[in-house]
């Protein structure tokens, strides 16, 4: 599953829409569930070894989104 998630993230154009539909079609789960699983995968040593640049980019994106959400809730 880890490889499938990383392949999907690597192949999905950042500027493209309808990712939620693609997630449902390919993995059979809701986008929320997909991102929960992806978050766990990003924390594994195996993922970092397999695709270091991708994993680091996705971690930075995830951390930036979380920081923005914290900033909004603090206001």
Contact map, one row per residue, 1 for C-alpha under 8 A:
111110000000000000000000000000000000000000000000000000000000000000000000000
111111000000000000000000000000000000000010000010000000000000000000000000000
111111100000000000000000000000000000000000000000000000000000000000000000000
111111110000000000000000000000000000000000000000000000000000000000000000000
111111111000000000000000000000000000010000000000000000000000000000000000000
011111111100000000000000000000000000000000000000001001000000000000000000000
001111111110000000000000000000000000000000000000000000000000000000000000000
000111111111000000000000000000000000000000000000000000000000000000000000000
000011111111000000000000000000000000000000000000000000000000000000000000000
000001111111100000000000000000000000000000000000000001000000000000000000000
000000111111100000000000000000000000000000000000000000000000000000000000000
000000011111110100100000000000000000000000000000000000000000000000000000000
000000000111111100000000000000000000000000000000000000000000000000000000000
000000000001111100000000000000000000000000000000000000000000000000000000000
000000000000111110000000000000000000000000000000000000000000000000000000000
000000000001111111100000000000000000000000000000000000000000000000000000000
000000000000001111100000000000000000000000000000000000000000000000000000000
000000000000000111111100000000000000000000000000000000000000000000000000000
000000000001000111111110000000000000000000000000000000000000000000000000000
000000000000000001111111000001100000000000000000000000000000000000000000000
000000000000000001111111100000000000000000000000000000000000000000000000000
000000000000000001111111110000000000000000000000000000000000000000000000000
000000000000000000111111111111100100000000000000000000000000000000000000000
000000000000000000011111111111100000000000000000000000000000000000000000000
000000000000000000001111111100000000000000000000000000000000000000000000000
000000000000000000000111111100000000000000000000000000000000000000000000000
000000000000000000000011111110000100000000000000000000000000000000000000000
000000000000000000000011111111000000000000000000000000000000000000000000000
000000000000000000000011001111101100000000000000000000000000000000000000000
000000000000000000010011000111111100000000000000000000000000000000000000000
000000000000000000010011000011111110000000000000000000000000000000000000000
000000000000000000000000000001111111000000000000000000000000000000000000000
000000000000000000000000000011111111100000000000000000000000000000000000000
000000000000000000000010001011111111110000000000000000000000000000000000000
000000000000000000000000000000111111111000000000000000000000000000000000000
000000000000000000000000000000011111111100000000000000000000000000000000000
000000000000000000000000000000001111111110000000000000000000000000000000000
000010000000000000000000000000000111111111000000000000000000000000000000000
000000000000000000000000000000000011111111100000000000000000000000000000000
000000000000000000000000000000000001111111110000000000000000000000000000000
010000000000000000000000000000000000111111110010000000000000000000000000000
000000000000000000000000000000000000011111110011000000100110000000000000000
000000000000000000000000000000000000001111111011000000000000000000000000000
000000000000000000000000000000000000000111111111000000000000000000000000000
000000000000000000000000000000000000000000111111100000000000000000000000000
000000000000000000000000000000000000000000011111110000000000000000000000000
010000000000000000000000000000000000000011111111111100100000000000000000000
000000000000000000000000000000000000000001111111111100110000000000000000000
000000000000000000000000000000000000000000001111111100000000000000000000000
000000000000000000000000000000000000000000000111111100000000000000000000000
000001000000000000000000000000000000000000000011111111100000000000000000000
000000000000000000000000000000000000000000000011111111110000000000000000000
000000000000000000000000000000000000000000000000001111111000000000000000000
000001000100000000000000000000000000000000000000001111111100000000000000000
000000000000000000000000000000000000000001000011001111111110000000000000000
000000000000000000000000000000000000000000000001000111111111000000000000000
000000000000000000000000000000000000000000000000000011111111100000000000000
000000000000000000000000000000000000000001000000000001111111110000000000000
000000000000000000000000000000000000000001000000000000111111111000000000000
000000000000000000000000000000000000000000000000000000011111111100000000000
000000000000000000000000000000000000000000000000000000001111111110000000000
000000000000000000000000000000000000000000000000000000000111111111000000000
000000000000000000000000000000000000000000000000000000000011111111100000000
000000000000000000000000000000000000000000000000000000000001111111110000000
000000000000000000000000000000000000000000000000000000000000111111111000000
000000000000000000000000000000000000000000000000000000000000011111111100000
000000000000000000000000000000000000000000000000000000000000001111111110000
000000000000000000000000000000000000000000000000000000000000000111111111000
000000000000000000000000000000000000000000000000000000000000000011111111100
000000000000000000000000000000000000000000000000000000000000000001111111110
000000000000000000000000000000000000000000000000000000000000000000111111111
000000000000000000000000000000000000000000000000000000000000000000011111111
000000000000000000000000000000000000000000000000000000000000000000001111111
000000000000000000000000000000000000000000000000000000000000000000000111111
000000000000000000000000000000000000000000000000000000000000000000000011111
